[in-house]
Amino acid sequence: MDPTQAFDPNRTMLNPGGFSDPNKTTAMSAVPSPMAPASPASGPALQARVVPGRTVTMANGPAREQFLIEFSAPSEIAPSGFAPQSARMPLNLCLVLDRSGSMEGLPLEYCKQACQHVVDMLTANDVLSIVTFEETVDVLMPPQRVTNKQPIKDGIARIQPGNTTNLYEGISQGLNQVLNSEGGRVTRLIVLSDGDPTAGIKDFASLVNLSGEAKAKGITCTYLGFGPDYNEELLASMAKKAGGNYYYIPEPQLIPEVFRTELEKLMTVVGKNLELELKLARWVNMRSPQSATGGTVTLPLADLERGSLIQQIVDLEFPNHPLGHYRVVAGSLAYDDMLTGRRERIDLDLALEFSADSARYSVPVATEVGQAHQVAQASRVVEKTIMGLKTGQITQMGAIAELQKTQMLLVGEGRTAEAQEVTMALRALQSGNQTGAEKTLMGTMVSLDQGKKSN
């Protein structure tokens, strides 16, 4: 008998033996509790949970639901056999510094001071390299352990300004340094620039793709934009592609503090090279974070430090799903565990019951999921505000009104850092400094897109 002839799409098909075919939509006998992990989803360094917006949705008709997937690194991590929380993984760090002519004077002096602070914070277990760029690129220091700090600081003090800005070659040379260094470390490029690329490869796509290539090799890049003249859209896009952070530094005296903040985050990384894989079941489409009609979606995520978490909203559509309990997405998170030195994996199930009972599927969305969805949408609002200001489609007064709403939302959701950035952007707009507002908001957008916040 042809098994397809016996299949009734409106009947719940239970599989008590488990999911034998990963490519088949399989019904489940029950759905996970909305406030508990969907599976034994915990690893040595990271923990995970899945929260559905609703546990029941409409069958045999168009439906749409959101899931919140959350990955967290506890503030205290001390598994048996490992060092206590105060210990940290050694670093493989490369500083890539713009020393073009526009950096002459206080900007370059504060930049050198910041680099010297970095040297003071490192230990003999850390590997440091330093690359400077203008029209030409120089390796000031090839990768080496920080055992004798004073000669390194003396070399930094001798950095002099040059001419134009060859950003592409500067980053390329920085990547060469960290790739040629010792393994088993948290690897990061920190790139500071004060201007648009004016030498070498200058086009937007090539520079962003270079950051993507770095990420593919397990290298995270953080971009620091200083002053009014750098291209914030370029640096923010490169930071997003590289899975790193983006900072706007309006005044030279803030350069050392921003370097310190980034290095302190780097010193507490416990999970890196995070990759979330979502395999869509039959009768399931995805609207965001990517549009997909079936198949597998793979999302690179930011590194996780102790005491931080990442929230990812998954927005799904069900055009005509049959009745029953179903796993709608089979997910997994793969990451490099900096405590164990291994590539770890957390399996996740996104499950729903499909019902014809409108009283059951019409309940309100879980508060936690709704709030996370609003924060994710705030990133799009910020992006539209930036683009509207740049193109003149939004007036400054209109932008201020939109940003005030976003600020209130972020404060209400405990996103203090992003709310402070929006406050800075509002002040800049109110004082007529549209450029400063746009650069600040780019940082807000990158941060919200990462979905990362403190526990």
N, C-alpha and C positions, 0 to 999 in steps of 0.2 A: 504493500500500500504506500502511496506517495505521502510522506509525512506532511508536505505542505497542504494537502487536501484536508488533513485532520486538524489543522491549526485554527483556533478561534481567537482573533485579535482582541476580543472583548473579555476573554477569560484570563484570570490570574494564573500564570504558569510558575509554580514554585519549584525550586531546585534545592532540596534539602542537602544535597551532597556538595554544594558549593558552586563556584563559577568555573565550569569546566572549559568554556569557550570564551576567551577574553574579547572576541569580536562580536559576540552575540548579546543583545539586550536580554538580561536575565532578571526575572522577578525575584523579590526578596520576601521572606516571611514576616519581616518587621523592619521598621526604620529606626535609626539610632535616635537616642534622646537628643533634643536640639541643643542642650547645654553641655553635652559630654563629647569626648572624642569619638569620631565615627568608627574607629578601630583602635587596636592597641597602638596608637600613633605616637610613639615617643622614641627618641634615640638618646645616645649618651650626652649630646650637647643641646639638641633642639627638641621641642615638643610641638605637637600639632593638634588642632581640633577643627571640626567642621560644624557650622551652625546654619541650618536651613532657615530661610525667611518664613516659610510655612512648611509643615510636615505633610500637608495634604493639598493637592491641586486638582484642577478639573481634567477629567478624562474625556476622550473622544471629541475634542474641540480645541481651539487655540488657547494656550495657557502660557504664562511667563512667570518665572520665579528666580529669586536670587539666593545664592549661598555665600556665606562668609567663611573663608578658609584662613586660619590664623596660625602662624608659626612664631614661636617665642624661644628666647634663650634666657633661662632663669638668672636672676641676679647672683645667686650663689650656686656654683657648679664645682663640686669636689668629689667625683666618682672615686671609688676604691682604686688605689694604685696610682692616682694622679695627684699632681700638686694642688695645694689649696687655692682658693679664689684669688689671693693676692699675686700668685704667679701669673705669667703671661707667656704667650708664644713669642719666639724671636721673630724679628721683622726682616724683610728684604725690601728696602725702601730706596726709591730713586727720586731725587728732587730735580725737576726740570724747570729751569728759571729763565725767563725772558730778561735779557740785558740789552735790549735795543735802546736806541738813543733816547726815546721818550721816558725811559726809566731813570735817566740821569738825575742825581740829586737825592732828595729825601726818599723817593720810592725805592731806589736801589739800596740805600743805606738801611732802611727798615727791612727790606728783603734779606739782606745779609745778616742782620740781627736775628731775624726769624730762623734762618738756617743754622746759626750758631746755637740758638735755643734748642733746636731739634737735636743737634749733636750732643748737647748736655743731657737730654732726656734719654738717649740711647745707651745701651750697655755693650759689653764685649761679645754678647751672643747675637747682636743685631748686625746686619750687613747694610751698608749705606753706599750709594753712588750719587754723584752730582753731575748734571749736564747743564750747560748754559748755552743759550742760543741768541743770535742776532741774525745777520746775513749768513754767517758761518756758525757751525755748531762745534762746541768743545766739550770733551769729557774732562771736567775739572778733577773728578776722582772716580776711577773705576771701582767696581764693587769690592769692598773690603770690610772686615769686622772693625767695629769702633773700639779699638783697644788703646789708641793714643790720640786723645781728643784735640790737644792744642795745635798740632800741625794741620789738622783738618780745618779748625776754626781760622787759623792764619791764612790758609789757602782761600777760604771764603772771603776773608777781609780784602783780598787782593783783586776780587772781581771788578772789572771796569765796564762801563757802558760801551756799546758798539753802534751799529747802524740800523738796518731794517729788521723785519721779524720773520724768521723762517720757522714757523711753528711746527710744520709737518716733520721736518728733519730733526727738530729738537725732540719731539715725542718718539720718533723712530729710534733715535739713538738711546733715549731713555729705556725703551723696550728692550733693546739689545743688552743693556746693562743688567736688568733684572732677570732676563732669560739666561744669562751666562753666570748667574750667581748660584749659591748653594740652595738646595731644596729644603722642604720641611719648614717653611716659614710663611708668615702672612705677607703677601707681596702687594705693593702699592706704588703707583706713580702719583706724585703730587706735582701738578703743572700750574705755574703762575704766569699769566701774560697780561699786558696792559693795552694790547692793540690788536687790530685785524692783521691776519697774515699778509705780508707785503713782499715776501721772497719765497722761492721754491714753489712747492705745490700749494695752491691757495684756494682751490674750489671746495665748496661746502661738503659735497658728497664724499670726496676723497678723504677729507679730514674726519668726518663722522665714521666712515667705513674703517679708518685706521683704528679708532677706538673700539669698534666692534671686533676687529681682528685681535686686539689686545684681550678683550673679554673672552674670546673663544680660546685663548691660550691660558686662561686662568689668571689674567692680570687685571686688576681693578685700577681705574684712573680717576683721580679727583681733580677738578679744575677750579682754580681760583682766578677770578677776573678782577683786576684792579683798575680803579679810575673810571673816567667817563667814556673812553674811546674804544674799548675792546668790544667785540661782537658777542653780545650776551646770548643771542639765539644760537650761534655756533657752539660756544662753550657749554651751554646747557644741553644741547643735543648730543655733544660728545660725552658729557657726563652720564646722560641717560643710557647711551649706547654702551658705555663701559661699565655700567652698574655702580658708578661712584657718586660722590657728592659734588655739589656745585656751590660756590660761595661768591657773593658780590662784596668786594672790599672798597668802600667809597673813599677812605682816607688812608694814607700810607702808614700812619701810626697803628692802624688796626691789623696790619699784616702779621706781626708776631703772634697776636692773640688767635687769629684764625688758624695759623699753622699749629699752634699748641692744641686747639680744640680738635682739629683733624687727627693729630697724632695720638691724643688721648683716646679717641674712638678706635683708632687702628690697634692700639695696644690691648683692647679687650675683645677683639673679634674671636668668636668661638666657632662660627660656621661660615664658610665662604663657598663661592661658586655654586650658589643655590639654583636649582633648576626644577621648576614645577611642570609636571607632565599631566595633561588632562585628556583622557580618551573618551570621546563622546559615544554614548550608546545609540542604538537605532531609535528613530523618532525624536531625536534631540538635536537642536541647533544652539549655537552660542552667539550671543550679541556682543558681549564684552567679557574679558579685556581684549579679545580679538573676535572678529566675525568668522564663524566657521559653521559649515553644514556637514556634520559628521567628521570622522577622522580624529587625529590627535593634534592638540595644541601644546606647544612647549614654550614656557615663559621663564626667562632668566630673571632672578630676583637679586636684590641687594644683599651684601654681606650682613650678618647679624652679630652684634656685640652683646656682651652680658647685659641683662636687664632691658633688652629691646625686643620688639616684636614687629612682624609684618602682617598686615591685613590685606587680603586679596578678595575682592568681590567678583563672583562668577555669575553672570546674568544669562539665563537659559530660556529658550523657547521650545514649546512642545506643540507643534501644529495639530496633531491628531493622535494623541497617545492613548493606548488601551488601558482598561481598568487594571488595578493591582498595585502591589508594592514592587518598585523597581529601583535598581541601581542605575542612575542616569549618567553618571560619570565615574570612571575608574581613574583615580589620581595617584600620583606619587611625587614625593619630594626627594631629590638626590642632592647631597651636599658633601663638602669636604669638612669632616669633623676635626677641628684643630686640637681637640683633646686626645683623640685616639689615633690621629694620623691616617684614618681610613675614609674611603668614600662610603657614606651611609645612605640609607634609604628609608623613608617613611611612607607606608601605603595609606591611601585615603579612599573612602567610599562616599559619594554624594548620592543620597537616596531619597525617594519620595513615594507617597501613596497617591495613586490617581483614582479619583472617586467621581461618581455622578451626583453626590449629595452636596448641593450648593451651600448648605449650612456649615459643612465641614471645610470646604475649600475657600470660603469667603471671609475667614477670620483675618484680623490685622496681621501685618508682617511683624515678626519678632523685632522688638525695639533695637536690640544690638545690631541686627542686620540692616535695618533701616538707617541707623545712624552712620554705620560704615559706608553704606551706599551714598549717603549725602556727602560725606567727606570725599569719596571718590569723584562725585560729580563736581565738587568744588574746584578740583583741578581743571576741569573743562571750563568752568566759569572764569577762572583766572586766565587761562589760555585765551579765551575769547576777548577778555578785557585787554590783554596785552596786544593782541592783533588788532583790536578795534582802535586802540590808541595809536598804534603805528600807522594804520591806514587812514585815520581820521574819521572812521565810521562811528566812533564813540567819542563824545565830548568829555572833557576832564570832569565836569559835574556828573555826567552819566557814569563814568568809571568810578568816581568816588562813591556814588550811591550803591553800585554793585559790590564794591569792595567792602563797604560797611556791613552789608548783609553777610558776606563771606567771613568777615572778621568775627561777627557774632556767632556764626555757626561753629567756627574753629574753637573759639573760647568755650562754647557750650560742650564741645566734644573733647575738651582737654588737650587740644593740639596747640599747646602754648607757644612752641617755637614758631610754627607757621603763622599763628595769630600775631605774634610780635613782628614778623616780617611784613604782614599785610598792614600793620600799624605804621611801620616805617615807610611803606609805599604810599599810604594815605598822606602822611606828613609831607613826603616829597611832592606829591601832586598838589597839595594845598599851598605849597611854597613855590609852585611853578616849575619844579624840577621833574619833568616827565621822563627824561632819560634815566635818572636815578630810580624812579618808580618802576620802570620797565625792567631794569636790571635786577632789582630786588624781587619782583614778582616772578621772574624766571627761576630764581632759587626756590620760591614757594611751590611753583608748579613741579619742579623736579622732586622735591621732598614729598609732595602729596602723591605723585605718581608712584613713588617707591612704596607707599603705604606703610612706612616704618615710623614707629614712635616708641617712647620709653614705656616700660611696664608700669 
